[in-house]
Amino acid sequence: MIRGKSTSEKTDTGIVVADCRSAHYGLKVGAALGTVEYRMRIDALRLYPRYYVIEPWLTDSACLSTFDWVRKAAPFLVTSGPEFLSGANLNSDHGISFIPTSWSIRSA
């Protein structure tokens, strides 16, 4: 029985950014014959500049056997322009992902 499709997003140094699994959304394929096509869309990732790679893979329902794993299937580069978010230019030293925050200052 096929469990479903998973996709790992990794940095250029192999750090996993996300592990997106169809099982996280309750998608189960069951027994399948012939060609099965999976489509997945990532709505938004706020990644800092660096190289990343997407690696789709397919396993059985217990995740014991890997049927297919396309290593380094889709490498891509995230860049930033001058004054990204009205601040300093960022690079991979700033981390992996931008996390929106709000700040305030109050005198004590």
ChimeraX attribute file (.defattr): number of C-alpha atoms within 10 A of each C-alpha:
attribute: neighborCount
match mode: 1-to-1
recipient: residues
	/A:1	12
	/A:2	18
	/A:3	19
	/A:4	21
	/A:5	23
	/A:6	19
	/A:7	18
	/A:8	18
	/A:9	20
	/A:10	20
	/A:11	19
	/A:12	16
	/A:13	10
	/A:14	10
	/A:15	12
	/A:16	15
	/A:17	17
	/A:18	12
	/A:19	15
	/A:20	16
	/A:21	19
	/A:22	18
	/A:23	14
	/A:24	11
	/A:25	8
	/A:26	9
	/A:27	12
	/A:28	15
	/A:29	15
	/A:30	11
	/A:31	8
	/A:32	9
	/A:33	5
	/A:34	5
	/A:35	6
	/A:36	7
	/A:37	6
	/A:38	9
	/A:39	6
	/A:40	11
	/A:41	5
	/A:42	6
	/A:43	5
	/A:44	6
	/A:45	11
	/A:46	11
	/A:47	20
	/A:48	19
	/A:49	21
	/A:50	19
	/A:51	16
	/A:52	22
	/A:53	21
	/A:54	21
	/A:55	17
	/A:56	20
	/A:57	17
	/A:58	19
	/A:59	18
	/A:60	15
	/A:61	15
	/A:62	10
	/A:63	12
	/A:64	8
	/A:65	11
	/A:66	12
	/A:67	11
	/A:68	11
	/A:69	15
	/A:70	12
	/A:71	13
	/A:72	16
	/A:73	11
	/A:74	12
	/A:75	15
	/A:76	14
	/A:77	13
	/A:78	13
	/A:79	15
	/A:80	15
	/A:81	10
	/A:82	10
	/A:83	10
	/A:84	11
	/A:85	10
	/A:86	7
	/A:87	8
	/A:88	11
	/A:89	14
	/A:90	18
	/A:91	14
	/A:92	16
	/A:93	9
	/A:94	11
	/A:95	12
	/A:96	19
	/A:97	13
	/A:98	12
	/A:99	8
	/A:100	6
	/A:101	5
	/A:102	4
	/A:103	4
	/A:104	4
	/A:105	5
	/A:106	4
	/A:107	3
	/A:108	3
